[in-house]
Amino acid sequence: MGDPHPEGPGKTAGVLIVYRTRWTTPTQANRFCQKIFGQATSSQGYRYRRKGVLDTIPHWRPARNVIVVRAGDGQKVVTALKEWTEEVEWWPVPLRPQDRRRLSEGLRGF
């Protein structure tokens, strides 16, 4: 697909990413969630978090299989998703002021 912000840095505020999963077992689905979204887990009384790609990238998920990130982070997310999903599509999108603020403040999730 190429660079998710073809218009150049600063021209596009965000990237809307839509993906379709391909796993066939619950184990594959669990690994996908661990690698992409991270996972809180515990073992023998210890609690910790397995970091995922989106733990370090400000984002939000407006719907299932949809992620919005800053334009500069789009390529990293698309590349990670391509390893685990059947299909990934993305579009540069303008963001409302409150959405820009959400991404610039580093808030994650939705």
Buried (B, 14 or more C-beta within 10 A) or exposed (E): EEEBBEEEEEEBBBBBBBBEBEBEEEEEEEBBBBBBBBBEEEEEEEEEEEEBBBBEBBBBBEEEBEBBBBBBBBBBBBEBBEEBBEEBEBEBEEBEEEBBEBBEEEEBEE
